[in-house]
Amino acid sequence: MTAELGHFALILAFCTALMQAGLTLWGAARGWGGWMAAGRRAAGMQLGLLALAFAALTWGALSDDFSLDLIRRSSQRAKPMLYKIAGVWGGHEGSMLLWALILALFGGLFAVTSGHVAARFRARVLGVQGAIGAAVTGYAVLVSNPFTRLTDPPVEGLGMNPLLEDPGLALHPPLLYLGYVGLSLAYSLAVAALIEGRTGAGWAGLLRPWVLLAWMFLTLGIAAGAWWAYRELGWGGFWFWDPVENASLIPWLLATALLHSVPAAEKRGVLSAWTILLAILGFGAALGGTFIVRSGLLGSVHAFATDPARGIALLAILGVVLGGALALFAARAGRIDPGPGFALISRESALVFNNLLLSVGAFVVLTGTLWPLIAEAVSGRILSVGAPYFERAVTPFAVLLGLVLPVGALLGWKHARLHRVLSGLGPALIVAVIAGGLSWTGLNGAELGGTGLGGMNRLAGALAVGLGGWIVAGAVIDLGQRARGRPGRILRLPRADHGRALGHAGFGLLIVAIGLSTAGRVETLAALRPGAQMPLGGLSVTLDAVTRRDGPNYRADVARLTLRDGPEVLARLSPERRVYPLQGLATAEAAIRVSARRDIYLVLGDPQGDGSWAVRGYLRPGMLWLWGAAGMMAAGGALALSDRRGGKRRVPCACR
């Protein structure tokens, strides 16, 4: 009965979304205040109904209701509670219900917080948001019903892919959806602005917090997915340029570009058309990622579905949402005020350069992701595009972005003197040279053990560390100059300034961590009997024993490994090889010794015919810094988001 209640709530949510779209858009066109006001109430109703539907589905998972096909395919009785809940969005239908719920959440938040916005403009934003909600909930009702019942339910469920039973992946989809779907509000604001012609400072100020919020969650979601891949897949890496990974990276790059173009539109009234286009493309990329994950066109270990029929329905939604907005943009772009001019050496020019790098980088990633499909459709040849292509294609954009970032942050609006900015960045250059030199010394040939991933060598690692030091020091100098050289004034600066500096410093630290972990990577593989040892980057690993234990829904072979530095015992680690009988799958649970300097990463492989066990070891410098860098970037976004000065500015009523 609970499932039927949830199904009924989902149908009502679809009807409410249609009402929200129809009433508000028609009311705004006619100037009918009552109809426009109804959109705010409809947004709240839609949120409540979808929350009820999602709660009903979650209860079905917790109560092991295997008469629901989704629960049968994604859960089992012996599964821990965390993964029963995660299984709700671990299947295609449940993930789309979560997608719809978060979409309604952003619409409801806008309805509650937009009392200062002009009524007609607010109604059009809610109307567009309601139309997207109607498309997504309609898809769930008609094509991807999460409450489908089985006529002959089994006693036990099939359980999800064991690789997905990990805390990192339990958090990854909700965080990623909060970023993906958060871009829907930027899209709705952009379309409403095009309809009314309101593209001035007030509109950009209204857009800013929603872009920040979406970008922050996208950053955390991507980091959670990388953390899962690092811990769970057993290959010692965190990014494989998998199609699903790329599907999240592309919207992040476009959202980052949008985040940097909004200040130019808000403070100077320039780049307004470009900002609108980025808002449309960013959400379009998020929808495109949803299509890639669920269409079955491109395979991935964490893809949700391989159903082409559902993919076609998603492609139709993508075509209407993206095509309709781009057609409206083409019709109205000529009416958008380009704003005042600016010099070649100015912050506006730096932001344009920043946006070009990020946007072209996103296009390069998209091209590499889709190229196998294009090549097969055109020539019939089956091609694969791997990590070497992406690393060589994307690295130049990341380097150029890192070089220009501290300079652009210090340039003044409209016109600036480059020599003054560069002289102020002299200390940052010194820091970069020292950091690169120290890393060159630390990354000696014995530690490298080869060229590492993507052809990274000792020099490339040192250059990456130097570039990261340049960015971090530049962020500190930016704060110091805004405080006019007086340290006591730094704490009194706007939180947005602190957030920007923290985000930029996090990006610099991310480059340092990637450079160290890639160039300094050491990998060793050996077949060990109990008592035997293998070398690992100047250390040694000894296999003491392998024992068997039973988990809640798996059997595990557990290795006892001793890590030594000469005669000194550094740690005793226990990687596992797990077998899930219900799914007939084996997974590796790595044991990781984490420190600020480096991670020691050990994996137990398959037993060998002679009584030995395959043991693989990795040494990855700077991995803890990588996770800290992602946290710094997200914290910078949160800090900037908390500075709402200008966020309550009323959207101007006059059209341009």
N, C-alpha and C positions, 0 to 999 in steps of 0.2 A: 504493500500500500504506500510505503514511503517513496518508492520509485515512481509510482503513478502520480503522487503529489509533485515530485520534482519535474516530471515530464509535463504536467499541466502548468506548472510555474514557468517552464521554459517556453511553452506555447504562448502564455500570457505575456511573457517578456518580449517575444517577437511582435505581438500585436501592439504592445506599448511602445516599442521602438518605432514601428510604423506611424503610430499616432504622434510620437514626439517629432518625427521628421515632418510629417504632413502639416500638423497644426502650426508649428513654429515657422516653417518656411512660408506657408501660405499667409499666416498672420503677419509676418514681417513684410511680405509683399504688399498686403492690403493696409498695413498700419493698424491692425486690430490688437489692442493691448491685451485683452483677455486671452486670445489665442496664443499670443507670444508668451504670456505668463504661464500658460498650461505646459509649455515645454520644460520649465524647471521642475514642476511636479512630476511630469512624465519621466524625467531623468532619474528622479529619486525612486519612483515606482519600478522602473526597469532594473535599477541596482538591487532593490530589495528582492524582486522576483528571481533574478539570476543568483543572488546569494542563497536563496531558499533552494533553488535547483541544485546548486553546487553542494550545499550541505546535505541534501538528500542522497546525492551520488556518493559523497564521502561516507555517509552512514552505511550505505550499501557495501562499501569496501571494508569498513571496520567490522561489520556484522557478517562478513563472508557470504554475501548474497550472490552465489554463483549462478542464479537464474538470470542475472544481468550479464549480457555477453561481454561487456567491457571488463567487468570484475573477473569473469572467468578467464579472460585472456591475460590479465595483468596482475593477478593476485593468487594467493594460496593461504591455507590456514596457518601454516608454520611460519609465514613471513613476519618479521618484526613490524610493529605498528607503524614506525616511520615510513617503511617502504609500502605498507598497505595504503597509507595516505598518498605517498608519492606516486603510487600506481594509478591514482585517479587521473593525474595529468601525464602519466607515462604511456597511456594509450591515445590513439588519434582522437577519438570522440571526446574523451575527458579533457584533453589539451585544448580543443576548440571551445569547450564550455568555459574553461579557465580564461581563454582569450576573450570570450564575450563578457565574462564577469569583470575583467580588468578594464575592458573598454567602457563598460557601464560605470565602473568606479571613477574613471577620469571624467566622464561626462557628469556624474553626480558631484564630484569635487568642483568642477567648473561652475555648475549651477549654484552651489552653495557659496563660492568665493567670488562670484562675479556681480555682486550687487552694485558695484561702482561703475559697471560697464553700461554703455548706452543700450536701452532695451532692445532696439531693433537689431543691433549688431550681436548682442548676446543671443537673441532668438535664432539668428542665422547660424551662429556657431553650434548651438545645441541642435538645430535642425540637421546640419551636416553630420554631426556626431551621431544623431539618431539614425540617419540613413545608413551609416556604416554599421551601426549596431543591428539594424534590421537585416542587413546583408549577412552578417556573421551569425546571428541567432537563427535566421531563416535557413542558413546552411546547416546549422546544427539540427534544426527540426526536420528538414526535408531530406538531407543527404547524409548526415553524420549524427544520428540520434544516440546519445550516450545511455539512454534508458531502454534500449532494445532488450526484450525478454526472450529467453529460450523456452521452448515448449517442453524440453526434456533436460532440465538442468543437471549438471554433474555434481558429484559429492565433493570433488576437489577441483581447484582452479589450476591453470597452466603456469601461473607465475610470470613475471616479466623477465626480460633478458637479465641474467645475473650480473652482467657488466654494469647495468644501470642501478644496481642496489648499492648505492654509495651516498654518503651525506652530501658530497659535492654536487652530484647530479640531482639529488632531491631538491636542492636550493636553486640549481642552475635554471630550469625552465621558468619558475615563477619570477625570478629576478629578470630574466631575459624578456619575458612577456611584459613586465612593467616598463621596460625600456622600449621594446617594439611598439606596444600599444600606446604608450605615452606619446609617441610621435603622432598618433592619430589626432590629438588635440592641436598640435602644431599645424597639421594638415587642415583641420576644420577652421582654425583661425585664418589660415592663408586663403582658403576658398571663400570664407565670409568676407575677408578683406577685398578679394577680387570682385565679389558681387556688389559690394557697397562702394568700392574705390577708396577705402580707408587704409592707407599704407604709410601713415606718418609715424611720428615718434610714439604716440600713444599706443598704436597697434603693436609696434616692436617691443615696447615696454611690457605689454600684456603677454606677448609671446615668450619673453625671456625666461620666466620661472618654469614654464612647462617644458621648454627645451632642456633646461638644466636638470630638471627632475628625470626626464626620460634618459638623458645622457648618463646621469649618475647610475641609474639602474642598469643600463646597458653595459657600462663599465664593470659593475659588480657581477652581472650575469656572465659576461665573457670570462672574467677572472675565475668564477666558480667552475665554469666548464673546463678551463685550462687546468685548474687544480684537480678536478676529477680525472682528466686524461692523464695527468702526471702520476697520480696515486693508483689508479685502477687498471690502466691498460698494460702496464708492465714493460714499457719500452724506454722508459727514462726520459721522455720528452713531454712537452706541454702543449705543443701546437703542431698539427700535422698538415695544415692547409686542406683539411677535409671539406667537402662541399657544404656541410652543415655549419662548420666553423666559419667558413667564408660568408655564409648567409647571415651570420650575426656581425661579422666584421664590416661588411659593406654599409649597413645602416649606421654603424658606429662612426665610420669615417665621414659619412654625410652629416650625421648629427653634430660631429665635432666642427665641421665646416660651418654648419648653421649656427652653432654656438658662438663662433667667432665673427659671423657676419651680422648678428643681431645688434651688437653695440654700435656698429657703423650706421645702421638704419635708425637706431634709437637716439643716438647722440648727435649725428650729423645729417640724418635724412638722406643718406646715400646707400646704394646697394639694396634698395627696397625690393626691386624686381627680382634680383638674385636671391634675396632672403626668402621670398615667397616660393621661388622655384625650388630651392633647397628643402623647404618644408614639405612640398609636394613629393619630391623625389625621395626624401628620407623615409616617409611613410610608405611610399610605393616600394622602396627597397625592403622594408619590413614585411610588407605583404608578399613580395617576391620571395623572400626567405621562407615565409610560411608555405608558399607553393612548392618550393624546392624540397623542403623537409617532408612534405606530405604527398607529393605526386608520384614518387617512385622513379622519377627520371634519373636521379643521381643517388647512388647508394651511399650509406653511412651507417656506422654502428649505432648512432643515436638518431637515425631518422625514425619518424613516427609511423609511416604507412607506405605501402607500395600499391595503392589503388588509383589507377589512371582516371577512373570516372570521377572520383572525388577531386583529383587534381584538375580536371577540366572545369569543375564548378568553381574551384578557387581561382583558376586562371580567368574565368569570366568575371568574377568579383574584382580581381586585379585590373582587368582591362577597363571595366567601368569606372572604378575609383581613380586609377591613374590617367586613363585616357580622357575621362570627363574633365578632370582638373587641368590637365595640360591644354585641352581645347579651350577651356575658359581662360587660362593664362594667355594663350595665343591671342584671344579676342580682346583681352583687357590690358595686356602689357604696355601698349602704346599710351595708355592713360595714366600710367604710374609716373609720378614726378621723379626724375633722376636725381634731384637734389643738387646742391652746390658742387662746384668743381674742387679738385684737390691736386696738389703737386705730386710729381713722381716720387719724391722722397717725403713720405708722410705715413701716418699710421693706416690711413685708408688703403694706400697702395700695398702696405705690408699685409693687410687683411685680405686683399684681393689675391696676392701671391699665395698666402696660406690656403685660401679656399680653392685655388686652382690645383695646388699640390694634393690636397685631400680628395678633391673630386676626381681628378685624373687617377689618383691611386685607387679609389673605389672602382673606377671603370676598368682599370688593369686587373684587379682582383676578379671582377665580374666576368671579364673576357676569359681569363684563365679557367674559371669555374665552369663556364658554359661551353668552352671550346670543344671538348670531346663530343658534346651533342651536336654542335654546329658542323664539325668535321664529318661525323657519321651521317648527318642528314645531307650534306653537300656531296661528299665523295664516297660514302659507304665505308670509309676506313675507321677502324676503332683505335682511337688515340687516348693517351692518358697524359695529364698535366700534373706534375708532382711538385714537391717542395722546391727543387732547384729553380724552376721557372719563377715561382712566386717570390722567393728570396732575392733573386737577382733583379726582378722587375720592381719590387716594392722598396728595396733598400735605398736606391737613389732618392726616392721621394721622402723617405724618413730622414735621411741625412740632410737634405736641403731644408726640410721643415725644422730640424733641430738647429741648423746653423742660423736661420733667420729668426727663430722664435725670440731669443733675448733682444735682438735688435728691434724687431717690430714692437715689442712691449714697451720700449723706451722712446719710440718715435712719437712726436706730437701730432695732433690732429691738423689736417689741412696742409701744413708745411712744416718741415723739420730740417735740421742741419745734421747730416750724417756724421761728420767728423766729430761733433760733440758727443753723439751717442756712442760711437766707437771708442773714443777716449775714455768715456765712463765705463766701458766694458773691459778695460785693460786688466783689472784684477780677475775677471772671469777667464780671460785668455791664459793668465798665469796658472789659475787653478786647473784649467783643461790640460795644459802641458804637463804639470806635475802629476795629475791623475793618470794621464796616458803613459807617462814615463814609469810610474810605479807599477802599473798593470803590465807593462812590457817586461819589467823585471820579474814580476810574479808569475807571468804566463811563460815559464821556461819550456824548452823543448821536451823535457822529460814528462812534464805535466800534460802537455797537449796530447801526446800519444797519437799524432796524426793531424789532419786538417780540420776535423770536426764537421758538424752539420753545415751544409750549404757552402762548403769551401772556405769557411771562416778559418783564418790562421792567426798566428800570434800578432801580427801587425794589425789585422782587422779588429781583433779583440781590444788592443790598446787604443786604436782610434775610436772605437765605440765608447770605451770608458772616458776618453778625453772629451768626446762630444757630449756625453751625459754630464760630465763635470761642468762643461761650458753652460749647459742649460740650467743646472741647479744653481750655479753661482750667479747666472744672469737673473734668476728669479729673486735671489737674495738682494742683488743690486737694485732691482726694480722696486722692491719694498723700501730699501734705504733711500732711494732718490725721491720716492713719494713722501717719505717722512722728512725730506730736505736735510738728510744727514744727521738728524737728531734722533737717537735710538728711543728716547722716551715717547716720541710721537708715533712710533710704529704701532703700538697697541691701540692708538686712537684712530688709526686709519679705518675706512669702511671695511666691513667683513668681505665685501666683494673683492677688494684688493688682496686681502689675505687669501681668499679662496682661489683667485687666479694664480697667485704666486705658488700656493701649495700644489695646485693642479699641474702647473708647468714643472715644478721641481719633481713631482711624481713621474711625469713623462721622462725627465732626464734620468731619474733613478731606474726607470724601466729600461732605457737604452743601456745603461751600465749593466744591469742584471742580465739582459739578453746577450750582451757582448761577452761577459764573463762566463756565463753558463754554456754558451755555444763554443767559444774558442777554447775554454779550459776543460771541456768535456773529455773524460776518459772512460772507455768501455772495455770490459774484460768478460770473456765467456770461457767456462771450463766445466768438465765432467769430473765431479769430486766424489770420492768415497769418504765415509766417516773417518776423520783424522787427517784428511788431505787438505791442502790449502792452495790458494791462487793469489797472485799479486794484483793490486789495484792502486795505481798511481802512487807508488812508494809505500803503500800499506799492504797488509796481507789479510786474507779472509780464510778462516778455517771452518770446515763443516764438522760439527761435533756429532750430530745425530739427526735423524728424521723420524718423527713420530706421527701417529694417526689420532685425530680427534673428530668428533661429530658436532656440527653446528645445528641451528634450528631447522635449516632446509638444505644442508650440504654436508659433505664429508671433506675433511681437509688433511693433507700431508703438511706437517709443520717442521720446518728446518730450524735447527739451533746453530747459528753462525757466530763466530767470535771474530771481531774486528780488532786488529793489532797494528800498532805503530812500533815496529821493532819488537822488543819484549813486552812493551806496555799494552795492556788491554784497554782499548778505547770504549768498546760497547759489545753487548751481546744482542743480536738481532734475530727475529723469527719470521721470515717470510713464509707465506703459505701457498700451496697449490690446492684450490678448491674444486670439487666436482659436485654439480647440482644434478642429482639423479632424475628429477622430474623433467628437466629440460635437456638432459644428456650433454651438458656443456661443462667445460673446465675453464677456470679463470685463475689468474695469478694475483695474489695480494702482496704487494711489495712491502718490504720493511725499510724504513727510511730513518737515518740518523741526521737530524736537522741541526745546523749551527749557522751562525752569522757568516762564517767563512765559506762553508760548502755543505752540500748534502751528500751522504753516502747512501746509495740506493741499491738494494739487493733483491733479487728475484729468484725464486725456486722454480725450475722448469720441470720437464718430464723425467721420469726414471729411465735410466739407460739399461741395456740388456746385461751389462756386466756388474750390476749392483750399484753403480754410481748414479749421481743425480746431476742434471744440468743446472748450473748456477751462473747467473749473469750479474755483474756488478757495474755500477756507474758512479762516477764522481762528477758532481755538477756544482761548480762554484757559484755563489751568489743567488741561489734559488730563493732563499728567504727574502732577499731584497726585491725579487720580482713580485711576490705577493704583497709585500709592504708598499711597493710602488703603485700597484692597482688600488690598494686601500687609500693611499695618499691622494690619488687622482679623484676617487669618489668622495673623499672627505673634503677636498677642495671644492667640488661641486656642491656639496651640502652646505659648506660655509658660505659660498656665494649665494646659494638659494635662501639662506636665512636673512640676507640683507635685502629687505623688501623696499628700500627707498626707491621711489619711482614706480614700484610695482602696482600701486593703487591709482596711478594716473588714469583719468577717464579717457576713453577712446573718443577722439573728436567726432562731432556730429557732421561736420561739413565734408562732403566728398571733394577729392582733389580733381 
